[in-house]
Amino acid sequence: MIRVDFYYEDKELCGFHIHGHSEYADPGKDIVCSAISALSFNCVNSLEVLSKDRTSVEQESNGNLFCIVKRPISPEGQLLLRSLQLGAENIAKEYPRYVTISTKE
């Protein structure tokens, strides 16, 4: 199962951690994993190119991805993080056996 943790500080979305494997299908054919990966990498790339926010990003060899946006977070940064959250929540609704979402303060 893929676990997506969204991090909040003072009620402001400031980062995420994606870990685990969906096991929906064989590697290379797993549409759930591909969808979450595409959303998360696009969010990181967009934060770096389309906002002035400073990020701390770690990608581990096992596929885990961790991203924290240093405060203060721009309105563009908030929009990009919320877009990732919306997309991940919709995937989790469609594939609840393969993706879980949690929030952490």
N, C-alpha and C positions, 0 to 999 in steps of 0.2 A: 504494500500500500504506500502511496505517496502521501507524505505529510507536509502540509504547508502551514508554517507558523508565521503570523503577522505580528510585528512588534509595535507597540504604542508607547509613547512617553507623553505625559500630560494630555492625553486624549488625542494626540497627533500620531498618525501612522508614520513610522520612521524606518521600517525595514522588514525583511522577511528571511526565512530559512526554509529551503525546500530539500527534503531528504526522503530516502526510501525509493522503492520501485513499485510501479503499479501492478506488474505481472498480469496485465490485461491480455497481452499477446507476446509472442517471441520477440527478442530484441530486433530492432529494425522494422518491426511491423506493429509496434505498440502505439496506437493512436493517442491513448491517454497520456503516456509519457511524452510523446512528441508535442502534444498540445501544451502541456505544462511547461516543458522546456522552451518552446517557442515564446510563450508569454513571458517567462522569467528572464530569458536572455535579451529579449526585446526591451523589457523594462530597464535592465541594467544599462544596455547600450543607449537607450533614450535618455536616461538620467545623465549619462556622461556627455551626450551630444546636444540635447535639447534644453538642458537646464544648467544653471551655474552651481548646482549643489555638489558638495564633496561627498564621495561615497567610499565606503570600505567594503570591498568585495573579496570573498574567498570562494574559490571553486576547488573542491577536493577531487581526487582521482576516482572516487566511487560515485561521482555525479552530484554530490551534495552541493548546494549553492547557498551562500549566506551573503546578504547585502544589508548594510546599515547606512542610512543617509545622515550625515552630520547636521546637527541643528545650528542655526535655524533653517528650516526647509522651505524652499520657495513654493509659491502656488503651483508652478509647473511640476515640481517634484512631487507634491501631494497628489496632483492629478494623475501622474504616471503610476505612482504606487497604488492609488485607488483603482486605476484601470486594471492593473495586475490582479488586485484583490477581486474585483468584479468578475474578471475572466476565470480566475481559479474557482471562485464560488459557483459559477455556472457549470463548470466542468464537474465539480464535486456533486452538484445536484443531479447531473446527467449520469454520472458514474460513481455513485456513493460507496460501492464496494472497493473502489480503487484509489479514491482521493479523500482525504480528510483535511479540514481547515480548522485552525485554532488561532486565538488571539492571546497575546501575552503583554502584560504591562511591564 
